[in-house]
Amino acid sequence: MSISADLLTVDLSDGRVIAVPLAWHPRLLHGTSAERDNWRLTGSQAGIHWPDLDEDISLKNILLGQPSGESQTSLKQWLDNRYPQGQSL
């Protein structure tokens, strides 16, 4: 798995490589390189978890091309906590 400025790329065990826009997963988009690099496979390798960003993405959703289902309200609360008033994104 790798994350660039624009893409989340996952190498599957069957040889396929799946890439999705990072914009589909706003918490990853707003994460630092160090936070993005701190990940682990979860649930018998059925998903990826980033503890520093409180983000979980299932491989099923990646395969189906489904973006994050996080509500705008939840994302705003997370961003407000991440960037207290006066700090920039």
Contact map, one row per residue, 1 for C-alpha under 8 A:
11100001111000000000000000000000000000000000000000000000000000000000000000000000000000000
11110001110000000000000000000000000000000000000000000000000000000000000000000000000000000
11111111100000000000010000000000000100000000000000000000000000000000000000000000000000000
01111111000000000000000000000000000000000000000000000000000000000000000000000000000000000
00111110000000000000010000001000000000000000000000000000000000000000000000000000000000000
00111111000000000000111000000000000000000000000000000000000000000000000000000000000000000
00111111100000000011110000000000000000000000000000000000000000000000000000000000000000000
11110111110000000011110000000000000000000000000000000000000000000000000000000000000000000
11100011111000001111000000000000000000000000000000000000000000000000000000000000000000000
11000001111100001110000000000000000000000000000000000000000000000000000000000000000000000
10000000111110111100000000000000000000000000000000000000000000000000000000000000000000000
00000000011111111100000000000000000000000000000000000000000000000000000000000000000000000
00000000001111110000000000000000000000000000000000000000000000000000000000000000000000000
00000000000111110000000000000000000000000000000000000000000000000000000000000000000000000
00000000001111111000000000000000000000000000000000000000000000000000000000000000000000000
00000000001111111100000000000000000000000000000000000000000000000000000000000000000000000
00000000111100111110000000000000000000000000000000000000000000000000000000000000000000000
00000000111100011111000000000000000000000000000000000000000001100000000000000000000000000
00000011110000001111100000000000000000000000000000000000000000000000000000000000000000000
00000011100000000111110100000000000000000000000000000000000001001000000000000000000000000
00000111000000000011111110000000000000000000000000000000000000000000000000000000000000000
00101111000000000001111111011000000000000000000000000000000000000000000000000000000000000
00000100000000000000111111001000000000000000000000000000000000000000000000000000000000000
00000000000000000001111111000000000000000000000000000000000000000011000000000000000000000
00000000000000000000111111111000000000000000000000000000000000000011000000000000000000000
00000000000000000000011111111100000000000000000000000000000000000001000000100000000000000
00000000000000000000000011111110000000000000000000001010000000000000000000100000000000000
00000000000000000000010011111110000100000000000000001010000000000000000000000000000000000
00001000000000000000011011111110000000000000000000000000000000000000000000000000000000000
00000000000000000000000001111111000000000000000000000000000000000000000000000000000000001
00000000000000000000000000111111111100000000000000001000000000000000000000000000000000000
00000000000000000000000000000111111100000000000000000000000000000000000000000000000000000
00000000000000000000000000000011111110000000000000000000000000000000000000000000000000000
00000000000000000000000000000011111111000000000000000000000000000000000000000000000000000
00000000000000000000000000000011111111100000000001011000000000000000000000000000000000000
00100000000000000000000000010011111111100000000001001000000000000000000000000000000000000
00000000000000000000000000000000111111100000000000000000000000000000000000000000000000000
00000000000000000000000000000000011111110000000001110000000000000000000000000000000000000
00000000000000000000000000000000001111111000000111100000000000000000000000000000000000000
00000000000000000000000000000000000001111100000111000000000000000000000000000000000000000
00000000000000000000000000000000000000111111111110000000000000000000000000000000000000000
00000000000000000000000000000000000000011111111110000000000000000000000000000000000000000
00000000000000000000000000000000000000001111111000000000000000000000000000000000000000000
00000000000000000000000000000000000000001111110000000000000000000000000000000000000000000
00000000000000000000000000000000000000001111111100000000000000000000000000000000000000000
00000000000000000000000000000000000000001111111100000000011100000000000000000000000000000
00000000000000000000000000000000000000001110111110000001111100000000000000000000000000000
00000000000000000000000000000000000000111100111111000001111000000000000000000000000000000
00000000000000000000000000000000000000111100001111100111100000000000000000000000000000000
00000000000000000000000000000000001101110000000111111111000000000000000000000000000000000
00000000000000000000000000000000000001100000000011111110000000000000000000000000000000000
00000000000000000000000000000000001001000000000001111110000000000000000000000000000000000
00000000000000000000000000110010001100000000000001111110000000000000000000000000000000000
00000000000000000000000000000000000000000000000011111111000000000000000000000000000000000
00000000000000000000000000110000000000000000000011111111100000000000000000000000000000000
00000000000000000000000000000000000000000000001111000111110000000000000000000000000000000
00000000000000000000000000000000000000000000001110000011111011000001000000000000000000000
00000000000000000000000000000000000000000000011100000001111111000000000000000000000000000
00000000000000000000000000000000000000000000011100000000111111100000000000000000000000000
00000000000000000000000000000000000000000000011000000000011111110000000000000000000000000
00000000000000000000000000000000000000000000000000000000111111111110000000000000000000000
00000000000000000101000000000000000000000000000000000000111111111110000000000000000000000
00000000000000000100000000000000000000000000000000000000001111111100000000000000000000000
00000000000000000000000000000000000000000000000000000000000111111100000000000000000000000
00000000000000000001000000000000000000000000000000000000000011111110000000000000000000000
00000000000000000000000000000000000000000000000000000000000011111111000000000000000000000
00000000000000000000000110000000000000000000000000000000000011001111100000000000000000000
00000000000000000000000111000000000000000000000000000000100000000111110000000000000000000
00000000000000000000000000000000000000000000000000000000000000000011111000000000000000000
00000000000000000000000000000000000000000000000000000000000000000001111101100000000000000
00000000000000000000000000000000000000000000000000000000000000000000111111100000000000000
00000000000000000000000000000000000000000000000000000000000000000000011111110000000000000
00000000000000000000000000000000000000000000000000000000000000000000001111111000000000000
00000000000000000000000000000000000000000000000000000000000000000000011111111100000000000
00000000000000000000000001100000000000000000000000000000000000000000011111111110000000000
00000000000000000000000000000000000000000000000000000000000000000000000111111111000000000
00000000000000000000000000000000000000000000000000000000000000000000000011111111100000000
00000000000000000000000000000000000000000000000000000000000000000000000001111111110000000
00000000000000000000000000000000000000000000000000000000000000000000000000111111111000000
00000000000000000000000000000000000000000000000000000000000000000000000000011111111110000
00000000000000000000000000000000000000000000000000000000000000000000000000001111111100000
00000000000000000000000000000000000000000000000000000000000000000000000000000111111100000
00000000000000000000000000000000000000000000000000000000000000000000000000000011111111111
00000000000000000000000000000000000000000000000000000000000000000000000000000001111111100
00000000000000000000000000000000000000000000000000000000000000000000000000000001001111100
00000000000000000000000000000000000000000000000000000000000000000000000000000000001111110
00000000000000000000000000000000000000000000000000000000000000000000000000000000001111111
00000000000000000000000000000000000000000000000000000000000000000000000000000000001001111
00000000000000000000000000000100000000000000000000000000000000000000000000000000001000111
